[in-house]
């Protein structure tokens, strides 16, 4: 099976463990999406702090836009997951 592009920053073993677990496919997708996007948000927060420390206003804005996009994607996923299962994908 083609695993597609690796999720940057998330160890492949973590994703292999999620997708290899005896869980319904929807739950595997939920867990993997949560792990990947949580990493992106944490990494983005560090990038914002660094850009602020370096007084890089453009870098701060660029990273904040990326983080907002990821937050929006998480909301879309949560909405779809809730429609499919009746439950929230995660608590935020």
C-alpha positions as CSV (number, residue, x, y, z in Angstrom):
1,X,0.0,0.0,0.0
2,X,1.2,3.5,-0.8
3,X,1.6,5.4,2.4
4,X,1.7,8.7,0.5
5,X,3.8,11.6,1.7
6,X,5.1,11.4,5.2
7,X,3.7,13.8,7.6
8,X,6.5,16.2,8.3
9,X,7.6,16.1,11.9
10,X,5.4,13.1,12.9
11,X,7.5,10.0,13.2
12,X,6.3,7.4,10.7
13,X,6.2,4.8,13.5
14,X,3.5,6.8,15.2
15,X,1.3,6.8,12.1
16,X,2.1,3.2,11.4
17,X,0.9,2.4,15.0
18,X,-2.3,4.3,14.4
19,X,-3.1,2.7,11.1
20,X,-2.0,-0.7,12.2
21,X,-4.2,-0.7,15.3
22,X,-7.3,-2.8,15.4
23,X,-9.6,0.2,15.1
24,X,-12.3,1.2,12.6
25,X,-10.9,3.1,9.7
26,X,-12.7,6.3,10.7
27,X,-11.1,6.2,14.1
28,X,-7.7,5.6,12.5
29,X,-8.2,8.7,10.3
30,X,-9.4,10.8,13.3
31,X,-6.4,9.9,15.4
32,X,-3.9,10.4,12.6
33,X,-5.4,13.7,11.6
34,X,-5.4,14.9,15.2
35,X,-1.8,13.9,15.7
36,X,-0.6,15.5,12.5
37,X,-2.5,18.8,12.9
38,X,-1.6,19.0,16.7
39,X,2.1,18.8,15.6
40,X,1.6,21.5,13.0
41,X,0.0,23.8,15.6
42,X,2.7,23.2,18.2
43,X,5.4,23.8,15.6
44,X,3.6,26.9,14.4
45,X,3.5,28.3,17.9
46,X,7.2,27.9,18.2
47,X,7.7,29.6,14.8
48,X,5.6,32.6,16.0
49,X,7.6,32.9,19.2
50,X,10.9,32.8,17.2
51,X,9.7,35.3,14.6
52,X,8.5,37.7,17.4
53,X,11.9,37.4,19.1
54,X,13.6,38.2,15.9
55,X,11.1,41.1,15.3
56,X,10.0,39.4,12.0
57,X,6.5,40.8,11.6
58,X,6.1,39.2,8.2
59,X,7.1,35.8,9.6
60,X,4.7,36.2,12.5
61,X,1.8,37.0,10.1
62,X,2.7,34.2,7.7
63,X,2.8,31.6,10.4
64,X,-0.4,32.9,12.0
65,X,-2.2,32.4,8.7
66,X,-0.9,28.8,8.4
67,X,-2.1,28.1,11.9
68,X,-5.5,29.6,11.2
69,X,-5.8,27.4,8.1
70,X,-5.0,24.3,10.2
71,X,-7.5,25.4,12.9
72,X,-10.2,25.8,10.2
73,X,-9.3,22.4,8.7
74,X,-9.7,20.8,12.2
75,X,-13.1,22.5,12.5
76,X,-14.2,21.2,9.1
77,X,-13.1,17.7,10.1
78,X,-14.8,17.9,13.4
79,X,-18.1,19.0,11.7
80,X,-17.9,16.1,9.3
81,X,-17.0,13.6,12.0
82,X,-19.9,14.8,14.1
83,X,-22.3,14.5,11.2
84,X,-21.1,10.9,10.6
85,X,-20.9,9.7,14.2
86,X,-22.9,12.0,16.4
87,X,-19.8,12.7,18.5
88,X,-17.1,15.4,18.4
89,X,-13.8,14.3,16.9
90,X,-11.9,16.0,19.9
91,X,-12.5,18.4,22.7
92,X,-11.0,21.9,22.1
